[in-house]
């Protein structure tokens, strides 16, 4: 398995994986993914199996301490010098799940954020994933103000 960051050439593959991993109301559109890759492709961690995209983690960097719904819509809010690495999605295609690939990508995102001198990482997740992210050091801060996809989200933070 190879891990690398995203380029414009990866947009269609990323959009396909996103559509396999999230319900339509929660999934980013191809257009949103294209804007994100253009703005912060170096904050997309892609895992490939012999050239096939099987998993990815992505998110912008910002000085905002909390992840807001506006961030999903506005890739131009990315600030490469920002203090917080946001995680918008942890995606693994169904046939590759339960093999630790997402965990490898999360660890890579954490290591890169630490190396880049960030304060930490922030993500939101559904109740069933709180314990999963806690294994990586994320602490649950409670229910987020996010209404993304009309779902209840918990905000989790890993502070260095």
KEBA-828838 format. One record per residue (C-alpha): residue number from 1; residue in one letter; x, y, z. Coordinates in Angstrom, 2 decimals, decimal comma. Layout:
BEGIN
num/residu/east/north/up
NUM/a/X/Y/Z .
...
// end
This chain:
BEGIN
num/residu/east/north/up
1/x/0,00/0,00/0,00 .
2/x/1,23/3,45/-0,89 .
3/x/0,25/6,73/0,84 .
4/x/0,59/10,05/-0,94 .
5/x/-1,16/13,41/-1,20 .
6/x/-3,68/14,35/-3,89 .
7/x/-3,31/16,01/-7,27 .
8/x/-5,87/17,31/-9,75 .
9/x/-5,63/13,95/-11,57 .
10/x/-7,09/12,22/-8,48 .
11/x/-10,38/14,18/-8,33 .
12/x/-12,58/11,61/-10,08 .
13/x/-11,22/8,69/-8,03 .
14/x/-11,66/10,66/-4,79 .
15/x/-15,24/11,56/-5,75 .
16/x/-16,02/7,90/-6,47 .
17/x/-14,66/6,75/-3,09 .
18/x/-16,54/9,56/-1,32 .
19/x/-19,81/8,45/-2,94 .
20/x/-19,22/4,86/-1,78 .
21/x/-18,52/5,91/1,81 .
22/x/-21,12/8,54/2,69 .
23/x/-24,86/8,94/2,11 .
24/x/-25,66/11,51/-0,57 .
25/x/-26,72/14,14/2,00 .
26/x/-23,30/13,91/3,68 .
27/x/-20,98/13,24/0,73 .
28/x/-19,02/16,00/-0,93 .
29/x/-19,85/16,51/-4,59 .
30/x/-17,26/16,12/-7,32 .
31/x/-17,20/19,91/-7,64 .
32/x/-16,57/20,36/-3,91 .
33/x/-13,82/17,77/-4,01 .
34/x/-12,23/19,53/-6,99 .
35/x/-12,23/22,85/-5,12 .
36/x/-10,75/21,19/-2,04 .
37/x/-7,98/19,43/-3,97 .
38/x/-7,10/22,69/-5,74 .
39/x/-6,99/24,55/-2,41 .
40/x/-5,33/21,93/-0,21 .
41/x/-4,43/18,77/-2,10 .
42/x/-1,48/18,35/0,26 .
43/x/-4,03/17,75/3,05 .
44/x/-5,59/14,75/1,31 .
45/x/-3,88/11,55/2,36 .
46/x/-4,58/8,88/-0,26 .
47/x/-3,96/5,16/0,12 .
48/x/-3,48/3,20/-3,07 .
49/x/-3,36/-0,52/-3,71 .
50/x/-1,40/-1,04/-6,93 .
51/x/-2,59/2,33/-8,21 .
52/x/-6,23/1,92/-7,12 .
53/x/-7,51/4,48/-4,60 .
54/x/-8,92/2,46/-1,70 .
55/x/-9,02/5,02/1,13 .
56/x/-8,41/8,66/1,94 .
57/x/-8,49/11,20/4,75 .
58/x/-8,86/14,90/4,04 .
59/x/-9,44/18,30/5,61 .
60/x/-8,40/21,92/5,55 .
61/x/-6,11/23,80/7,90 .
62/x/-7,44/26,83/9,76 .
63/x/-6,98/29,03/12,80 .
64/x/-10,61/28,36/13,73 .
65/x/-10,68/26,01/16,73 .
66/x/-13,99/24,34/15,85 .
67/x/-15,07/22,55/12,69 .
68/x/-18,02/24,36/11,11 .
69/x/-20,40/23,41/8,31 .
70/x/-19,20/26,44/6,36 .
71/x/-15,76/24,80/6,01 .
72/x/-17,23/21,95/3,96 .
73/x/-18,61/24,46/1,46 .
74/x/-15,76/26,98/1,26 .
75/x/-12,39/25,52/0,35 .
76/x/-10,98/29,05/0,28 .
77/x/-11,20/29,12/4,09 .
78/x/-8,05/26,95/4,07 .
79/x/-5,06/28,71/5,64 .
80/x/-1,84/26,76/5,15 .
81/x/-0,36/28,54/8,19 .
82/x/-3,38/27,69/10,38 .
83/x/-3,10/26,09/13,79 .
84/x/-5,69/23,31/13,42 .
85/x/-5,87/20,44/10,95 .
86/x/-9,53/19,69/10,33 .
87/x/-10,55/16,20/9,23 .
88/x/-13,61/16,21/6,97 .
89/x/-13,68/12,60/5,97 .
90/x/-12,17/9,21/6,70 .
91/x/-13,09/7,04/3,73 .
92/x/-12,35/3,41/2,89 .
93/x/-14,13/1,56/0,10 .
94/x/-16,27/-1,30/1,48 .
95/x/-14,19/-4,24/0,26 .
96/x/-11,06/-2,86/2,01 .
97/x/-12,63/-2,04/5,39 .
98/x/-11,58/-3,63/8,68 .
99/x/-7,94/-3,97/7,62 .
100/x/-6,53/-0,95/9,47 .
101/x/-6,08/1,21/6,37 .
102/x/-8,10/4,14/7,71 .
103/x/-6,10/3,96/10,93 .
104/x/-2,84/4,17/8,98 .
105/x/-4,09/7,29/7,21 .
106/x/-5,26/8,88/10,46 .
107/x/-1,86/8,22/12,02 .
108/x/-0,17/9,79/8,98 .
109/x/-2,41/12,87/9,19 .
110/x/-1,61/13,19/12,91 .
111/x/2,14/12,81/12,29 .
112/x/2,09/15,36/9,47 .
113/x/0,09/17,88/11,52 .
114/x/2,54/17,48/14,40 .
115/x/5,54/17,87/12,07 .
116/x/3,95/21,00/10,58 .
117/x/3,69/22,58/14,04 .
118/x/-0,11/22,56/14,32 .
119/x/-1,89/22,69/17,69 .
120/x/-3,73/19,51/16,78 .
121/x/-6,56/18,02/14,77 .
122/x/-10,35/18,33/14,95 .
123/x/-13,03/16,10/13,44 .
124/x/-16,70/15,39/13,83 .
125/x/-18,21/11,92/13,92 .
126/x/-21,36/10,01/14,68 .
127/x/-21,84/8,40/18,11 .
128/x/-20,82/4,95/16,89 .
129/x/-17,32/6,20/15,96 .
130/x/-16,42/8,12/19,13 .
131/x/-14,57/5,13/20,63 .
132/x/-12,75/4,47/17,36 .
133/x/-11,27/7,97/17,20 .
134/x/-10,50/7,93/20,92 .
135/x/-8,01/5,13/20,18 .
136/x/-5,91/7,69/18,31 .
137/x/-6,01/10,20/21,16 .
138/x/-9,03/12,27/20,11 .
139/x/-11,18/13,50/23,00 .
140/x/-14,94/13,92/22,65 .
141/x/-15,99/17,52/23,25 .
142/x/-19,69/16,70/22,95 .
143/x/-22,33/17,35/20,35 .
144/x/-21,17/19,70/17,62 .
145/x/-23,20/22,59/16,27 .
146/x/-22,87/20,95/12,86 .
147/x/-26,05/20,13/10,99 .
148/x/-24,18/18,63/8,02 .
149/x/-26,42/16,07/6,29 .
150/x/-29,09/16,57/8,99 .
151/x/-27,14/14,27/11,33 .
152/x/-26,00/14,65/14,96 .
153/x/-22,21/14,97/15,10 .
154/x/-19,75/14,84/18,00 .
155/x/-16,73/17,12/17,85 .
156/x/-13,47/15,42/18,72 .
157/x/-10,08/17,01/19,23 .
158/x/-6,53/15,76/19,49 .
159/x/-4,36/18,49/20,96 .
160/x/-0,57/18,20/20,93 .
// end
